[in-house]
Amino acid sequence: MKNLMPNTKILPTMKTGGSIKINPAKKGTFTAQATKMGMSVQQAASKILSAKEGTYTPAMRKKANFAKNFAK
């Protein structure tokens, strides 16, 4: 019979909700952009996501989407 759970090492992490891995070099870049724009993180995320496609880089749009999804 084929093993249905080949990688059981990740199960404890999955049970606790997993973890978010952010590249240390990229940490704080969206907050810095929001500060440069003179806005809070959520305000900047809303502005970036509502802007016309191509106004901001795809990487910045991804960061804005991440900020919206994981807002406290």
N, C-alpha and C positions, 0 to 999 in steps of 0.2 A: 504494500500500500504506500502511496506517495505521501510524504510528510507535508501536511497542509500548513504548518507553521515553521518554516525553515529558519527564520531568524527570531528566535525567542528572546534574544538579548534586549530587544527594544520594547518588549511588553511592559516592564515596570515603568518606563518613561511614558508609554501610551496610557497606562492606567492613571497616572497622575496628571494627565492633560497635555503631555508633550512639552516641548520647549521651543522657544523662538531663538534662532541663531542669527545674530546680526554681525556682519563683518566689523571688527573693531575700527578699521580705517574709515568706515562709513557712519559710525555712531555719532550722532549729534549734527549731522550735515543738514537734515531737514529743519531742525530747531534753529540752526544758524541762518538758514535761508528765510525762515519765518521772521526772525529777529531783524534781518536785513530789510525785509519788506515792511517792517513796523507793525506786525500782526502777531496774534497768538498762533500756536501751532494749528489749532482747529480752523481758525479764520483763513490762514494761508492754505490749508488743505482744501477748504471749500472753494477758494478763489482759483487755485490751480486746477482742480477737477472741473470747474464750471467754465474755464477758459477754452477757447477754440483749440482744437487738435493742432499740434505743431507749435503752439505758443511756448510751451515748456517742454523740456526733454522727456523722453519716455521714462528715464530713471527717476526724474523728479515727480512725474505723475504716479509712478509706482510707490514712491515714498509718501506722497499725499494720500493715496488710497490706503496704505498701511496705517497711516496716522488716523484716518477716519474709522477704519475697522477696529482698531485697538484703543480707541479713546476710552478713558476711564469714566 
